[in-house]
Amino acid sequence: MHSRDLLAAAAGHAADYLEGLPERRVGPAETDPAALRAALGGPLPDGPQDPVAVLDALVAGADAGLMTSQSSRFFGFVFGGSLPAALAADWVASAWDQNAALYVAAPAAAVAEEVVGGWLAELLGLPGDASFAITTGCQMAHATGLAAARHHVLQRAGWDVEARGLTGAPPVRLLANGDYHVTLGRAVRLLGLGTDSIVRIDTDGEGSMSPDALRAALAASDGPTIVCAQAGEVNSGAFDPLQDVCRVAADHDAWVHVDGAFGLWAGAAPSHRHLVAGVGRADSWATDAHKWLNVPYDAGLAFVAHPQAHHAAFGASAAYLPTGARDAMDWTPDSSRRARSFAIWAALRSLGRDGVAELVERCCACARRFAEVLGAEDGVEVLNDVVLNQVLVRFGDDDDVTDAVVAAVQAEGTCWTGPTTWRGRRAMRISVSNWATTISEVDRSCAAILAAAYPATTR
């Protein structure tokens, strides 16, 4: 078996899947774990198997259990699809199989990482001299930015946390948006700071942090402090007033970390850039490339305005490790790591500045269209101010009704949305972030949602 024949077979399966997306049901056809175990399980073979047969068996066994998140009508989470150029680059990167931990092990990957770091900082309105890391996702981008923050605020208090650990260290307070994302809490746990150190700052009805409440919390203590702000609340899409947050935090020498998992991309779109006004005054930022930039999973992005603190948190050395050029492992929680920079490079190169802006703005326009069409129906309520790509929709006055509509939409398969709870009320959560989504796909999805909510026999 030649590699070319095997890879051609893989390309055929992939092309069949992508070409079938427009009419494929959105959501897995099979969700029963027992059925999927039967399709993919069985005894481990005693001997080698033909690679093409193995690939065919994988495709046949997995197909029914695939979530069609590449679809232009998938709205259940803030998942991007995969831009064609990024997908192709990722395939080639897998064939190259570079370990992007060290410059000497993957020079092209290291340089591509430097290049995309600069491009992204410029696109998102971040300082050009900020240090940069590619991680597995926003979870570890938070861990990266907050590790640098931990070093910085404790060093200023006279404590070397990398050498001495946290036992006996001055306590670090984290003042966070009261609706902070779960991944921020997990990052805090991973760093040993503990969620008890998080003080939730009051937010308004949309989930935007109150600068006055932040100011009062900062005045309550002068110890090492990290402020965790949000650019894009995961349900409503709301933004903290970053200009005010950064100004208030600076008055108290507090570090500001911005969770911009998807909302930071507003900075790349002229019509939405006002939402992140002041973002460049923060100290660290976390976002994802596999959300709105639509590169294949997985690719988180971390930026730090204080490279010395960033490097101090992660730098490593050993006798067998060469030094000189930029080694990516000195800036991330990972050592061995795949060359994610190639897919990001291809996505940015294929779209250009204008293409990224158009992608973000079109998705936001599609979100507004969802709110307009669904909100016009009697008994349907849009719960949030649709400022970005998130729409919260409630059907009737009973939580069970909304949950039933979500379940019916998922079962029918034209589109896929998810449930959530917002301000104590159940809602359908619609997230628009796929490069292929258009207004016509939104209209088709709205028709399916309304048909599920109001069957013909009851309208």
C-alpha positions in Angstrom: 0.0 0.0 0.0 1.5 3.3 -1.1 0.9 6.4 1.0 -0.5 8.3 -2.0 -3.2 5.6 -2.4 -4.2 5.8 1.3 -4.2 9.6 1.4 -6.3 9.7 -1.8 -8.8 7.4 -0.1 -8.8 9.7 2.9 -9.3 12.7 0.6 -12.2 11.0 -1.1 -14.0 10.3 2.2 -13.4 13.9 3.3 -14.7 15.3 0.1 -17.8 13.1 0.2 -18.5 14.4 3.7 -18.0 18.1 2.8 -19.9 17.9 -0.4 -22.9 16.3 1.4 -23.0 19.0 4.1 -25.7 21.2 2.4 -28.3 18.5 2.7 -26.9 16.4 5.6 -29.1 16.5 8.7 -27.5 18.9 11.2 -26.8 16.9 14.3 -25.8 13.2 14.7 -28.1 10.6 13.4 -27.1 8.3 16.3 -26.6 9.5 19.9 -27.0 6.2 21.7 -23.5 5.4 23.2 -24.3 1.7 23.0 -25.0 1.8 19.3 -21.8 3.8 18.7 -19.8 1.4 20.8 -21.2 -1.5 18.7 -20.2 0.3 15.5 -16.7 1.3 16.6 -15.9 -1.4 19.2 -15.3 -5.1 19.2 -12.1 -6.9 20.1 -8.7 -5.4 19.2 -7.4 -7.3 16.1 -4.5 -9.7 16.8 -2.6 -8.7 13.7 -2.1 -5.8 11.3 -5.0 -4.7 9.1 -5.1 -3.1 5.6 -4.9 0.7 6.2 -7.6 1.4 3.6 -9.9 -1.1 5.2 -9.2 0.5 8.6 -10.0 3.9 7.2 -13.2 2.6 5.6 -14.3 0.9 8.8 -13.7 4.2 10.8 -15.8 6.2 8.4 -18.6 3.7 8.4 -18.6 3.3 12.1 -18.3 7.0 13.0 -20.6 8.5 10.4 -23.9 8.3 12.3 -22.3 9.8 15.4 -20.8 12.9 13.8 -22.0 16.3 14.9 -22.4 18.3 11.8 -20.7 21.4 13.2 -19.2 22.2 9.8 -22.7 22.9 8.6 -23.8 26.5 7.8 -26.9 25.8 9.9 -25.1 24.7 13.1 -25.8 27.3 15.8 -25.6 25.2 19.0 -22.3 26.5 20.2 -19.7 29.1 19.1 -18.1 26.7 16.8 -16.6 27.8 13.5 -16.4 25.6 10.5 -13.1 25.1 8.6 -12.2 27.5 5.9 -11.1 25.6 2.8 -7.5 27.0 2.8 -7.2 26.4 6.6 -8.4 22.8 6.2 -6.1 22.1 3.4 -3.1 23.6 5.3 -4.0 21.5 8.3 -4.0 18.3 6.2 -0.5 19.2 4.9 0.6 20.1 8.4 -0.4 16.7 9.6 1.6 15.1 6.9 4.6 17.3 7.7 4.1 16.2 11.4 6.3 19.0 12.8 6.8 19.2 16.6 6.4 23.0 17.1 7.9 23.1 20.6 11.4 24.1 19.5 12.7 26.3 16.7 15.4 23.8 15.8 12.7 21.0 15.4 10.4 23.1 13.2 11.9 26.3 11.9 9.1 27.0 9.4 6.4 26.5 12.0 8.2 28.8 14.4 8.5 31.6 11.9 4.8 31.1 10.8 3.8 31.4 14.4 5.7 34.7 14.8 4.1 36.0 11.6 0.5 35.1 12.6 1.1 36.5 16.0 1.9 39.9 14.5 -1.0 39.7 12.0 -3.5 38.8 14.7 -2.4 41.6 17.1 -2.8 44.1 14.4 -6.2 42.8 13.3 -7.6 42.7 16.9 -6.2 46.0 18.0 -3.7 44.7 20.5 -0.2 46.1 21.2 2.3 45.2 18.5 5.0 44.3 21.0 2.7 41.9 23.0 4.1 38.3 23.3 2.0 35.6 21.8 1.2 31.9 22.1 -0.9 29.3 20.3 -2.6 26.9 22.7 -5.2 24.2 22.4 -8.1 26.5 23.1 -9.3 29.5 25.1 -9.1 27.4 28.3 -5.3 27.2 28.0 -5.1 30.7 26.6 -6.6 31.8 29.9 -4.1 29.7 31.8 -1.3 31.3 29.8 -2.4 34.9 30.4 -3.2 34.3 34.0 0.1 32.5 34.7 1.8 35.6 33.4 -0.5 37.8 35.5 0.2 35.6 38.6 3.9 36.0 38.1 3.6 39.8 37.6 1.4 40.7 40.6 3.3 38.4 43.0 6.7 39.6 41.8 5.6 43.2 42.5 4.6 42.0 46.0 8.2 40.5 46.4 7.3 36.9 45.8 8.9 34.6 43.2 6.0 32.2 42.5 7.9 30.1 40.0 10.6 29.3 42.5 8.6 29.3 45.8 5.2 28.2 44.7 2.0 29.5 46.3 2.4 28.2 49.8 3.0 31.3 52.0 2.5 33.7 49.0 0.4 36.8 49.4 -3.1 36.0 48.4 -4.1 36.9 44.9 -7.6 38.3 44.4 -9.4 37.9 41.1 -12.2 40.3 40.3 -14.3 38.8 37.5 -17.4 39.7 35.6 -20.2 38.1 37.5 -21.1 36.0 34.5 -17.6 34.8 33.8 -17.2 31.7 31.6 -16.6 28.3 33.1 -13.2 27.9 31.4 -11.9 30.9 33.3 -12.7 29.2 36.6 -11.0 26.0 35.4 -7.9 28.0 34.5 -7.8 29.6 38.0 -8.1 26.1 39.5 -5.2 24.8 37.3 -3.0 27.6 38.4 -3.6 26.9 42.1 -5.3 30.2 42.8 -8.6 28.5 43.6 -12.1 29.7 42.7 -12.6 31.1 46.3 -10.2 33.8 45.2 -12.7 35.0 42.6 -14.9 38.0 43.5 -17.9 38.3 41.2 -18.4 41.9 40.1 -22.0 43.0 39.5 -23.3 43.1 35.9 -26.2 44.7 34.2 -29.1 42.8 32.6 -27.1 42.0 29.5 -24.0 40.7 31.4 -21.8 43.8 31.2 -19.6 44.6 34.2 -20.3 47.6 36.3 -17.2 49.9 36.5 -18.6 51.4 39.8 -18.9 47.9 41.4 -15.3 47.1 40.1 -14.0 50.4 41.6 -15.6 49.6 45.0 -14.1 46.0 45.0 -10.7 47.3 44.1 -10.8 49.8 46.9 -11.5 47.0 49.4 -8.0 45.7 49.3 -4.6 46.7 48.0 -3.1 43.2 47.6 -2.1 41.5 44.4 -5.1 41.7 42.1 -6.1 40.5 38.7 -9.3 41.8 37.0 -10.9 39.4 34.5 -13.1 41.2 32.0 -15.2 39.8 29.1 -15.4 40.7 25.5 -18.5 38.8 24.5 -20.6 37.1 27.2 -21.2 33.5 26.2 -25.0 33.8 26.3 -25.9 37.4 25.5 -22.7 38.5 23.6 -22.4 41.5 25.9 -19.1 43.4 26.3 -17.7 44.9 29.4 -16.8 48.6 29.1 -13.2 47.8 28.6 -12.0 51.4 28.5 -13.5 52.1 31.9 -12.4 48.7 33.3 -8.8 49.2 32.3 -8.7 52.8 33.6 -10.2 51.8 37.0 -7.8 48.8 37.3 -4.8 51.0 36.4 -5.7 53.3 39.3 -5.1 50.3 41.6 -2.2 48.7 39.8 -4.3 45.7 38.9 -3.6 43.4 36.0 -6.5 43.2 33.4 -7.1 39.9 31.6 -9.7 39.8 28.8 -11.7 36.8 28.0 -12.4 37.4 24.3 -13.0 33.8 23.2 -15.1 35.0 20.3 -15.9 38.6 21.1 -12.3 39.8 20.6 -12.9 39.4 16.9 -15.2 42.4 16.9 -12.0 44.4 16.8 -11.4 43.1 13.3 -14.7 44.4 12.0 -15.1 48.2 11.5 -18.8 48.2 12.2 -18.3 46.4 15.6 -14.9 47.7 16.7 -16.5 50.2 19.1 -17.5 47.2 21.3 -13.9 46.6 22.2 -12.8 50.2 22.6 -9.9 50.4 25.0 -9.1 46.7 24.7 -5.4 47.5 23.9 -5.0 48.9 27.5 -5.4 45.5 29.0 -2.5 43.3 30.1 -3.4 39.9 28.6 -6.0 38.6 26.2 -7.4 35.1 25.3 -9.3 34.1 22.2 -9.8 31.3 19.8 -8.9 30.8 16.1 -11.2 27.8 15.8 -14.2 30.0 16.5 -14.6 33.0 14.3 -11.4 32.6 12.3 -12.8 29.2 11.3 -9.6 27.1 11.4 -9.8 23.4 12.2 -9.7 22.4 15.9 -7.8 23.1 17.9 -6.2 26.6 18.2 -6.4 29.0 21.1 -4.6 32.3 21.1 -3.0 34.1 24.1 -1.4 37.6 24.0 0.5 39.3 26.9 1.5 42.9 27.1 4.4 42.0 29.4 6.7 39.6 27.6 9.0 39.2 30.6 6.2 38.0 32.9 4.9 35.7 30.1 8.4 34.1 29.5 9.1 33.9 33.3 5.9 31.8 33.7 6.8 29.2 31.0 10.4 29.4 30.1 12.3 26.1 30.4 15.9 25.0 29.7 17.9 21.8 29.7 21.3 20.8 28.6 20.0 19.1 25.4 17.7 22.0 24.4 19.4 24.5 22.0 18.8 28.2 22.6 18.9 31.2 20.4 15.7 31.5 18.3 12.2 31.8 19.7 11.1 28.4 21.1 7.3 28.3 21.3 7.4 26.0 24.4 8.8 28.9 26.4 5.4 30.8 25.9 2.8 28.0 26.4 1.8 25.4 28.9 2.7 22.7 26.3 6.0 21.2 25.3 5.3 18.9 22.4 2.7 20.5 20.2 1.4 20.3 16.7 2.1 23.1 14.2 -1.1 25.0 14.5 0.4 28.1 13.0 0.1 26.8 9.4 -3.7 26.6 9.4 -3.9 30.0 11.0 -1.5 31.4 8.5 -3.6 29.9 5.6 -6.8 31.3 7.0 -5.5 34.8 7.4 -3.7 34.8 4.1 -6.8 33.5 2.2 -9.2 36.0 3.8 -7.0 39.1 4.2 -8.1 41.9 6.5 -11.3 42.6 4.5 -12.3 39.0 4.4 -12.0 38.6 8.2 -14.1 41.8 8.6 -16.7 40.6 6.2 -17.0 37.2 7.9 -17.5 38.7 11.3 -20.0 41.3 10.1 -22.0 38.8 8.1 -22.4 36.5 11.0 -23.6 39.4 13.2 -26.1 40.4 10.4 -27.3 36.8 10.4 -27.8 36.9 14.2 -29.8 40.1 13.9 -31.9 38.3 11.2 -32.7 35.5 13.6 -33.8 38.0 16.2 -35.9 39.9 13.7 -37.7 36.8 12.2 -38.2 34.8 15.4 -39.0 37.9 17.6 -41.8 38.9 15.2 -43.8 35.8 16.1 -46.5 36.0 18.8 -45.3 34.1 21.9 -41.6 34.3 21.0 -39.4 36.6 23.0 -35.8 37.6 22.3 -34.1 37.9 25.7 -31.0 39.8 24.8 -29.8 42.9 23.0 -28.2 41.3 19.9 -25.0 43.3 19.7 -22.9 40.5 18.2 -23.5 36.9 17.1 -25.5 35.6 20.1 -29.3 35.3 20.2 -31.4 34.1 23.1 -35.0 33.1 22.3 -37.8 32.0 24.6 -41.0 30.3 23.5 -44.0 31.0 25.7 -44.0 31.5 29.5 -43.0 27.9 30.5 -39.4 26.7 30.6 -40.6 23.3 29.5 -42.0 24.7 26.3 -38.7 26.2 25.3 -36.8 23.0 26.1 -39.4 21.1 24.0 -38.8 23.4 21.0 -35.1 23.0 21.3 -35.4 19.2 21.4 -37.8 19.2 18.4 -35.4 21.4 16.4 -32.5 19.0 17.2 -34.6 16.0 16.3 -35.8 17.4 13.0 -32.3 18.2 11.7 -32.6 21.2 9.5 -30.5 23.2 12.0 -29.1 22.6 15.4 -29.5 25.0 18.4 -28.8 24.4 22.1 -30.6 25.3 25.3 -29.3 27.6 28.1 -30.6 29.4 31.2 -30.4 33.2 31.2 -31.4 35.3 34.2 -33.3 32.3 35.6 -35.2 31.6 32.4 -34.7 28.8 29.9 -33.9 29.9 26.4 -32.8 28.6 23.0 -29.2 29.8 22.4 -28.3 30.6 18.8 -24.6 31.3 18.0 -23.6 32.3 14.5 -19.9 31.9 13.7 -19.6 29.7 10.6 -17.9 31.1 7.5 -20.5 29.6 5.2 -23.6 30.9 7.0 -25.8 33.3 4.9 -29.1 35.1 5.4 -30.8 32.4 3.3 -29.6 29.7 5.6 -30.9 31.7 8.5 -34.3 32.0 6.9 -34.4 28.3 6.2 -33.5 27.6 9.9 -36.1 30.1 11.2 -38.8 28.3 9.2 -37.7 25.0 10.8 -37.6 26.5 14.3 -41.1 28.0 13.9 -42.5 24.8 12.5 -41.1 23.0 15.6 -42.6 25.6 17.9 -45.9 25.9 16.2 -46.8 22.6 14.3 -49.3 23.1 11.5 -52.1 21.5 13.6 -51.8 24.2 16.2 -51.2 27.4 14.2 
